[in-house]
């Protein structure tokens, strides 16, 4: 039961990070268009600067991650550290997928 809940959390992290990066970049591109800036260039810039925040938001904020690492280190529960690392990797996968979609859309490399 707990393993199923963890897998659901991993999937949620992936798609939350993907949605934050895609949605934030595309909505930012609309805003750039409205103020007369080049929208595709701004989408790329926003995607680059939004990556880390998408990961942090997807894993539930930095304090939850730090608390889980602390519990894993000091309470002798290494499984919590491993789970937190998997959640971070899942969120990073979501941002990488979104970056790839954005780079296909704007025909530029988003690093």
Long-range contacts (C-beta under 8 A, 24 or more apart in sequence): 6-83, 9-87, 10-86, 10-87, 10-90, 11-90, 12-58, 13-58, 13-59, 13-87, 13-90, 13-91, 13-94, 14-58, 14-90, 14-91, 14-93, 14-94, 14-97, 15-94, 16-54, 16-57, 16-58, 16-91, 16-94, 17-54, 17-55, 17-57, 17-58, 17-90, 17-91, 17-92, 17-93, 17-94, 17-95, 17-98, 18-54, 18-94, 18-95, 18-97, 18-98, 19-94, 19-98, 20-50, 20-53, 20-54, 20-57, 20-58, 21-47, 21-50, 21-51, 21-54, 21-94, 21-95, 21-98, 21-99, 21-102, 22-98, 22-101, 22-102, 24-50, 24-54, 25-50, 25-98, 25-102, 40-105, 40-106, 40-107, 40-108, 41-106, 41-108, 43-102, 43-105, 43-106, 44-102, 44-103, 44-106, 44-108, 44-110, 47-98, 47-99, 47-102, 47-110, 48-110, 48-111, 51-95, 51-99, 54-91, 54-94, 54-95, 54-98, 55-88, 55-91, 55-92, 55-95, 58-87, 58-90, 58-91, 58-94, 59-84, 59-87, 59-88, 59-91
